Amino acid sequence: MRILLDIIHADGIIDARETFFFNKLKEKFELQDEDHELVKSKNSLIALSQIKLLSDEQKADFAGLMSDMIIVDEDINANEVAIYDIVVDFCGINISFEESINPEKQTSKYNRS
């Protein structure tokens, strides 16, 4: 969740769709409000090292969550994609950003900033 927060903040704009998606993930993972505060205080590098320990399936799922967070606001921001690239490089996730996007999403219509 810490890395997903970093993606939200990477472009300097916190879109309501990003916040909504993050809150949906909090519900999915059964996180409470106090857990959100813990996530905010977590060090991103430690979060990155924990992702590295996940199984390949969990890493692929996380890559999908990152790409969903990047495109949820219909703007594919270079800083957000840079975070994606750093995570997959460091954690050994062999899924490019383009490969991680759900094919049903028509990202060709999205802004690129």
Secondary structure, 3 states (H helix, E strand, C coil): CHHHHHHHHCCCCCCHHHHHHHHHHHHHCCCCHHHHHHHHHCCHHHHHHHHHCCCHHHHHHHHHHHHHHHHCCCEECHHHHHHHHHHHHHHCCCCCHHHHCCCCCCHHHCEEC
